[in-house]
Amino acid sequence: MSLQTIAQAIDGQLDGPPEAEVRRVCTDSRQVVEGDLFWVLRGPRFDGHAFLGQAWERGARGAVVERVPDPPPPARRGVIRVADSRRALARLAAAWRRQLSLPVVAVAGSNGKTSFKEILATVLRQRFATHASPASYNNDIGVPLTLLGLEPEHEAAVVEAGTNHPGELEPLLEIIQPRFGVLTWLGHEHLEFFGDLAGVIREESALVRCLPREGRLFLNWDAPGSERLRREAGVPVETAGWRAGADWRLRWAVVDWAGCWFEVQAPEPGWSGEYFVPLLGRHMAGLATLALAVAARLGLRPEEARRGLAACRPAPLRMNPVECGPWRLLVDCYNANADSMIAALETLADVAGDRRRVAVLGPMAELGARSAAEHDRVGRAAVNAGVQVLVVAGSTATALADGARAAGLSAVAVCPDPRAALDVLETVLQPGDAVLVKASRAAHFETLVKGLQQRQRQAGTSPARLPDHPCSTT
């Protein structure tokens, strides 16, 4: 794409060679390579204009800026000036998307978006050249960058769209212009901003409104509000889940450390039967079943879908099984709300078998006035899942602990931060324990896992078996 074409698409003022071609858009000066267009962004704690020099040194062919650069760019480099670089990024992505006619699947929902996106993309790649959102690129920067990564040779795309404030989702969907939409779940997320579950459903239902008449909605039938969304949808709807009435109905699922085996009763000939996905949790069987529904609609054969499911791998920091010395860890530290916490605790119960169950839980963010109640609910759910030792850390640890104690668990440790939780774990873990580590990304509980692994390497040998004793209650 030429600098002139880009400037016209975003209504920018170009200073430089109009015919110069750029190979891709990059917003991180550290990742710029020869021929890139460096897109300057500003935020509360950063200003991309400060890194223009680094971008030029690394070979950027042009830059999109909000003010005239000082010093000026090197010779034969172009600068496009706009009033708002974030909005300009969205405009360019929408313009590029309109030039492509491939089927695009938009993925929204309270939980499971990234895992589902990875599952579906892996399945579709058994037939199509499929582009998918990198990592969790699901906001007003990530979605445009995902779309700008589309190439003419791509035959399908799976694009994740997230929201944590009312009104954020619809503009993203207008950029994505999906033909198909998937709602993975509707639950208690970002209640500080959405207020309640009704507010969440109202926001996520933007996906239903944005689909074209020839589109199709795929809906988790077990999610709250799913029946109303199906009634109100102006497009055909296919449902998947455990509940009676689902078009693609789960009959049973068995989970162990290797993954999940499950059976689906399908509406399409040849699709009913048993499947396996090497991901942990019954909720992963639900996501996989949704992926089967989309794959069938896009023309894949059942054997291609089975091969794709078997090739799936967990997304980073999401239900990752980790061997750590004498313990088996289940690490899920990317995001957390009450529904995903409870699903993780249920997965711990499924995979632990005869192992002692230990849960290390951190705070759930952006719950507003519901924070204490939601943390209390998770603490009680830990006991219901058979957790025998609970270590909680962070600003909301007390509410988690109170819920667990109210449900009858005495082996509860309350810690101020992950480092303190790591010290407690060293005193209470026993060889053979199954340990869930779960918190919101902002809590940085992955540092706890790395610390535990590092101390095991330094020890060189597995620690001797420690006697049972309750955790401290400080």
Secondary structure, DSSP 8 states (H G I E B T S, - for coil): -BHHHHHHHHT-EEES-TT-B-S-EES-GGG--TT-EEE--EETTEEGGGGHHHHHHTT-SEEEESS--SS---TT-EEEE-S-HHHHHHHHHHHHHHT--S-EEEEE-SS-HHHHHHHHHHHHTTTS-EEE-STT--STTHHHHHHHT--TT--EEEEE---SSTTSHHHHHHHH--SEEEE----S--HHHH-SHHHHHHHHTHHHHHS-TT-EEEEETTSTTHHHHHHH-SS-EEEEESSTT-SEEEEEEEEETTEEEEEEE-SSTT--EEEEESS-SHHHHHHHHHHHHHHHHTT--HHHHHHHHHT----TTSSEEEEETTEEEEEE-S---HHHHHHHHHHHHHHHTTS-EEEEE----S-GGGHHHHHHHHHHHHHHTT-SEEEEESTTHHHHHHHHHHTT---EEEESSHHHHHHHHHHH--TT-EEEEE--GGG-THHHHHHHHHHHHHH-S-------------
